[in-house]
């Protein structure tokens, strides 16, 4: 039963698992393709969960002092937004260090929530003093009561997904009955998720395999140019290549990424990610961000592979794809403007043009004057 919530942190998570039936049909899939839609969380992304968990754990441990502590965090943006939301509610000052490639919308959201934002060179290596991590560490050293909650090494990152995201997925699948029209194995059979810090995929995998289905296949998605995929040979061909998609991929292995929890990896390109975003929007009506496109394109590639074909062809098997955030963060990005405003005109556009031309008054010419 709906209840009045104490604050926005109570609206973190609890996101829907939605059937992607039209996309499944377009790709000839007989399995159930399901999207875990995280932009419906209060702050707009899956990272709300870890922000809330890290702040509350730091409070319990006495590491955050009301009126004194300054939360400093290097981030691709979404963790920063989650932290800025939590700290606005709880009364902590926030500084976010953000690589230049990250969207203006993310910076605007952060500043709207009261955070200070420091931009850093996108090309700086993670261990460089100029990187978002290096600048955050410098600020922590120099600012009294500065604290980095450290999403890359904080155990509360994967734990947030082990305690919330994973159980929500399990509950949604288990509580949905199998019918003749919509058969279901009653289990989470496959999970596909992108990796940034790796906390999301590690925590979800851990709880599903430990408590629900030890045979669940967990597929990680990593953009070309990143080095998170395993084995390392997958990364060699395009290692160091710049990529546009935000929020996934890194040039180092975060401590919270547990490769043991991931069964298979797929590398994806910007082009296929953004094409998949358009498909998700046009076919399923979900306004997702770029990394959601990476996750879907990776899922479809895996389902077409030798490893995934049996799953793709089996009615009732449940394949969950995690959609980390929404298009709110990317409205001014060239890749989005291209798919939104430069797409091939629809037949309806032609009809509209024809109707409006028919009703237009004749244009005066020199001959008619």
N, C-alpha and C positions, 0 to 999 in steps of 0.2 A: 504494500500500500504506500503511495507517495506520502512523504513527510517533509516538513520544513527543515532545511539544512542549516547548520550553524554558520557555515561560510563556504566559500568556493572550493576549499580543499576537500570537503565532503562530496564534491561532485567530480573528483578525480577518478578516472577509470570507469568501471561499470559500462563499458562500451559494447555496442552490438556486434554480433557475428551474423553477417548478411550473406545470403546465397548470391552467387555470381552466375546465375543460370544462363544468361544470354551469352556471356563470354565462354562458358563451358560448351554451349551448343556451337558457337562459331568455330571452336577449336576441336570439335568432334570428341569431347570428353564425356565419358559415361559416369565418372566419379562425381561426387559432390564437391564443387569448388566454392569455398567460403572465405569471405573477407572479414578480418577483425579490424574494425574501422575506428582507429584511435583519435582521429581529429574531433570526435564527439566528446572527448574528455574536456574538462573545464578550461584548461589552458591551451587546448588545441593539438596536443600530441601525446604520443606514448611516453615522452620524457617527463610529463607531469608526475607520473608514478614515482620515478626515482628521485625527483626533486623533493617531493613530499616525504619520501622515506628517509632521504639523507638529512633533511632539516630536522625532522622529528627525532631521529637517532642522535644527532649532535646535541639536541636539547636534553634528551635523557642522559647523555654522557657528560653534561655540563660544559660542553665546548662552545656553545652559543650563549652569549650573555646579553639579555635584553638591554637596549640602550647603548651598548658598547660595540658588539661584534659587527664586523663588516664582512659580508660574504663575498668572496672573490672566486670567479669560476671561468676557466677557459672552455669554450663551447662552440659548436656549430650553430647554435641559436636556440634550439628547442629546449634543451636542459636549462639554458639561461632564462627563457621565458617562464618555465615551470618554477625555477628558483625565485625569479622576480615576483611572480604571483604569490608564492608562499611567504616570501619575506615582506611583501606589501601588507599581507594579512597579519603577520606576526610582529612586524615592526623592526626589521633588520635592514640596514643599509646594504646595497648590492653594487658590485662592480663586475661587469661582464667583459671579457676579452674575446674578440670575435674576428676571425679572418676576413679579409676584404671581400673574398668571393661570395660570402654569405649575403643574403638578400637585404635590401633596404627595409622591407616590411618587417623582418625580424628585429632590426635595430629600432624601428619605430615602435614596435610592440614593447620591446624592452624599456625604452625611454618612457613610454606611456605608463608603464607599471612602476616607474620611479627609479629604475636602474641607471647607473652611469655605464657607458659603453666605450671601450677602447678598441679601435680597429688595428689589425696587425697584418703584415704581408702574407698573402696566401701561399707564396712560394717558399716561405721560411720552413726549414726542417723542424720537426716537432721538438728536437732538443736544442734548437737555436735560441739565444736570448731574445731574438726578435719575434719568435713565434707566439701564438696566443697562449701557449703553456708557459713559455719563458717570461713573457710580460706579466702574466698572472703571478708567477713566483716572485718576481721583483717587487710587484705591488704588495704582496703579502709580507715580504721582508721589511718594507719601509713604512707600512701603514699599521698603526697601533690597533691591536685586536682584530687584525685581518685574518681570515680563515678560508682556506681552500677546501671545500668538501670533497673534491676530486672524484668525479664520476668515472674516471679511467681506472681507479684503484680501490674505490669504496665498495665494500662487500654488500652494502645496502642497495647497490644498483641491481645486480642479478637477483638479490633477495626480493626486491619489490615485484619482480616478474614471477618469481617462484611462489610468492604469497598472493598475488592478485591476478596478473594477466593470464598466466597458465591456468589457474583454477577457474577463472571466468570462461575460458575456452572449453575446458573439460565439462563444466556445468552446462553450458549451452548445448553441447553435442549430446551429452548423456540425457538431458531432460527433454530433448526433441524426439518424439516417438518415430519409429520407422513405420512407413505406410507403403502400400502398393504403388502409390503415385510418387512418393519420395522415400525410397529405401535408404536405410542407414545402418552401418555396422555397429552403431552405438559407441564408437570409439573415435578418438583423434588418431587418424592413421598416418598423416603426413603434416608437418608444419614447415612453412617456408617463410624466412624472414631475412631482411638485410642485416648487415653487421656494421656498426660504427664503433662504439666502445665494446660491443659484443655482449653487454649485460642482458639485453632483451632476449636474444636467442639462447644464451646459456641458461638463464633462469627458467624460461618456458620449457626448454628441453628437459632440464633437471626434474621439474615437478611432474611433467607428463610421463617420463620414463620411470620415475620412482614410484608414483602413486596410481597411475592410470593404465598405461600401455607401454611396456618395456620394448615392444617392437615398433613403436612409432618412429618413422623416418624423419629426421630433422635436416633440412636443406638450408645452407647459408648462402646468401647472395652478396657478392662483393664487386664493386665497379672496377673496370679496367683502369690501371694506374695505381690501385691500392695493393697492399701486401697482406691482407688478412686471410685470404683463402688458403686452404691446405689440401694437398701438398704444395710446397712452395713453387713447384714447376708451373702451376697454374698462373702465377703472378709474373713470370719472367718475360713473356712476350711483350707486354706493354707497361712494365714497371716504371713508375715515375711519370707516366703520361698524365697530363692534367685532365680532370673530368669536371663537368659542370654540376652534376647531381649533388645535392647537399645532404649532409647528415649521416652518410654511410661511407665506409672506407677510411683508411689511415695509412700513414707511412711508418707506423710502428705497431707493435702488438700490445694492446692494453691489457693490464693485469686481470681485468674482470672477464676477458674473453677466454672461455674454456673450450679449446679445440676438441677435447674428448667428448663434448656434448653434441657435436655437430657431425652428422654422418656423411654429408656430401656438400660440395661447394659448386656454385655456378658463377662465372664471371659475366658481367653485363656491360653494355655500352650506354652512353647517353642517348643515342638515337633510339634504341629499342625501348629504353625506359620512358622517354617522352611520348613515343608512339603508344605505349601501353597506357599512359595517363589519359590520353585522348580517348582510347577505347573504353577505359573504366568510366569516364565521364559520359560519353555518348551512349554507351550500352547499359550502364547500371545506374547512372545518375548520381555518382559519388564524386564529390569535389576533392580529390586526393592530390597530394604533392608528388614531386618527382621520384622520391625513393619508394613510394608505393608502386610506381611504374616499374622500377627496378625489381621489386619483389614479385610482381605479377609476371614480368617477362622471364625472370629466372624460374618461376614455378612452371610456366608453360614449356620452357626449354627442358626442364628436368622431366616433365611428364611425357615429352616426346623422345626422351633418351631411352636407351636399353634398360636402364635402372628403373625408370618411371612408367614405361609403357603399360605394364601389367596393372598398375594402379589406375592409370588413365582409362583403361578398358573395363574396369570392374565397377558395376553399379553398387552404390551404397558406401563405398570407401570415402572417408572425409578428409579432404585436403584443405588445410587452413593457411591462408596467406595473410601476413600481417601488414596492414597499411598504416605507417607510422604517423603521418600528419596530413594536413589539408592544403588546399591551394591558396589559402589566406596569405601564407608566407612568400608566395612567388608570383603575385599578380603582375609585377612590373618586369619580370624576367623575360628576356627575348624568346626563350624556348616556349614559354606559355603564351605570350602574345602571338607567336607564329601559329600555334595550333588553335588559338581562340579566334584570331582576327584574319588569318591568312589562309584558312582552310578552303578547299574546293567548294564553290557555292552549291547549295542543295537545289534540287528541282523546285522547291517552294520559293527560293530566292528569285528564280527566273519568273515564276508566276506573279510574284509581288511586283517585280519590275514591269511586267507586261500590263498588269492592272493599272498601275500608277501612270504609266505612259499613256494609256488609253484615255484617262481622265484629265491629263494635263492640257492646259490651254495652248493653242497654237502659238509658236514663237514668231514675233514680228520680224520680217526681213525688209531689206531696202526696197525690193520690188513691190512689196505690199503697202509701202508708205506713200 
